[in-house]
Amino acid sequence: MRIDSTKWVNMPKAYERNQAVEGTEAKRTNRPDEVTISSEARARFNETPTSRTEKIESLRQAIQDGTYKPDVKKIAERFLNL
């Protein structure tokens, strides 16, 4: 039995759709991405203890200042413990 590989090269293309189907065209817009936060999420955020909020703000400030230096060994240990 002989199998000619040149016959099989174009076979996947036979199953591809080359014609556009009406109503399936991608609609592109120039709108920026948007994020919507639910009222439940807002309520949970407002319930966050102030100590945690202060910690988040101090970390955010350290990152912006470039003074945040994470402990790479602790990070590696946490990855290995997953």
C-alpha positions as a Markdown table, in Angstrom:
| # | Residue | x | y | z |
|---|---|---|---|---|
| 1 | Met | 0.0 | 0.0 | 0.0 |
| 2 | Arg | 1.3 | 3.4 | -0.9 |
| 3 | Ile | 0.3 | 6.7 | 0.7 |
| 4 | Asp | 1.1 | 9.8 | -1.2 |
| 5 | Ser | 1.7 | 12.5 | 1.4 |
| 6 | Thr | 1.1 | 15.3 | -1.1 |
| 7 | Lys | -2.6 | 14.5 | -1.2 |
| 8 | Trp | -2.9 | 15.0 | 2.6 |
| 9 | Val | -1.1 | 18.3 | 2.8 |
| 10 | Asn | -4.0 | 20.3 | 1.5 |
| 11 | Met | -6.7 | 18.2 | 3.2 |
| 12 | Pro | -7.2 | 20.5 | 6.3 |
| 13 | Lys | -7.9 | 23.4 | 4.0 |
| 14 | Ala | -10.8 | 21.6 | 2.4 |
| 15 | Tyr | -12.7 | 21.9 | 5.7 |
| 16 | Glu | -12.0 | 25.6 | 6.2 |
| 17 | Arg | -14.8 | 28.1 | 5.5 |
| 18 | Asn | -13.7 | 30.6 | 2.9 |
| 19 | Gln | -17.0 | 32.4 | 2.6 |
| 20 | Ala | -18.3 | 34.8 | 5.1 |
| 21 | Val | -21.6 | 34.0 | 6.8 |
| 22 | Glu | -24.1 | 36.8 | 7.1 |
| 23 | Gly | -24.3 | 38.3 | 10.5 |
| 24 | Thr | -20.9 | 37.0 | 11.8 |
| 25 | Glu | -18.7 | 39.8 | 10.7 |
| 26 | Ala | -16.5 | 41.2 | 13.5 |
| 27 | Lys | -17.7 | 44.7 | 14.5 |
| 28 | Arg | -14.8 | 46.9 | 15.4 |
| 29 | Thr | -15.2 | 50.1 | 17.4 |
| 30 | Asn | -12.8 | 52.7 | 18.6 |
| 31 | Arg | -14.2 | 52.7 | 22.1 |
| 32 | Pro | -11.8 | 52.2 | 25.0 |
| 33 | Asp | -12.2 | 49.2 | 27.3 |
| 34 | Glu | -14.5 | 49.7 | 30.3 |
| 35 | Val | -14.8 | 48.1 | 33.7 |
| 36 | Thr | -18.0 | 48.1 | 35.7 |
| 37 | Ile | -17.9 | 47.4 | 39.4 |
| 38 | Ser | -21.1 | 46.0 | 40.9 |
| 39 | Ser | -22.7 | 47.6 | 44.0 |
| 40 | Glu | -22.0 | 44.4 | 45.9 |
| 41 | Ala | -18.3 | 44.6 | 45.1 |
| 42 | Arg | -18.2 | 48.3 | 46.1 |
| 43 | Ala | -19.9 | 47.4 | 49.5 |
| 44 | Arg | -17.3 | 44.7 | 50.2 |
| 45 | Phe | -14.5 | 47.1 | 49.3 |
| 46 | Asn | -15.9 | 49.7 | 51.8 |
| 47 | Glu | -16.0 | 47.0 | 54.5 |
| 48 | Thr | -12.2 | 46.5 | 54.2 |
| 49 | Pro | -10.5 | 47.2 | 57.5 |
| 50 | Thr | -8.6 | 50.5 | 57.5 |
| 51 | Ser | -5.3 | 48.7 | 58.4 |
| 52 | Arg | -5.5 | 46.7 | 55.2 |
| 53 | Thr | -6.3 | 49.9 | 53.2 |
| 54 | Glu | -3.3 | 51.6 | 54.7 |
| 55 | Lys | -1.1 | 48.7 | 53.9 |
| 56 | Ile | -2.3 | 48.7 | 50.3 |
| 57 | Glu | -1.7 | 52.4 | 50.0 |
| 58 | Ser | 1.8 | 52.1 | 51.5 |
| 59 | Leu | 2.7 | 49.3 | 49.0 |
| 60 | Arg | 1.2 | 51.3 | 46.1 |
| 61 | Gln | 3.4 | 54.3 | 47.1 |
| 62 | Ala | 6.5 | 52.2 | 47.5 |
| 63 | Ile | 6.0 | 50.7 | 44.0 |
| 64 | Gln | 5.5 | 54.2 | 42.5 |
| 65 | Asp | 8.6 | 55.5 | 44.2 |
| 66 | Gly | 10.6 | 52.5 | 43.2 |
| 67 | Thr | 11.5 | 51.6 | 46.7 |
| 68 | Tyr | 9.5 | 48.4 | 46.9 |
| 69 | Lys | 11.9 | 45.4 | 47.2 |
| 70 | Pro | 10.1 | 42.1 | 47.6 |
| 71 | Asp | 11.8 | 39.2 | 49.2 |
| 72 | Val | 12.5 | 36.9 | 46.3 |
| 73 | Lys | 13.2 | 33.9 | 48.5 |
| 74 | Lys | 9.7 | 34.1 | 50.1 |
| 75 | Ile | 8.1 | 34.4 | 46.7 |
| 76 | Ala | 10.0 | 31.4 | 45.4 |
| 77 | Glu | 9.0 | 29.3 | 48.5 |
| 78 | Arg | 5.3 | 30.2 | 47.9 |
| 79 | Phe | 5.5 | 29.1 | 44.3 |
| 80 | Leu | 7.1 | 25.8 | 45.3 |
| 81 | Asn | 4.5 | 25.2 | 47.9 |
| 82 | Leu | 1.6 | 25.4 | 45.4 |
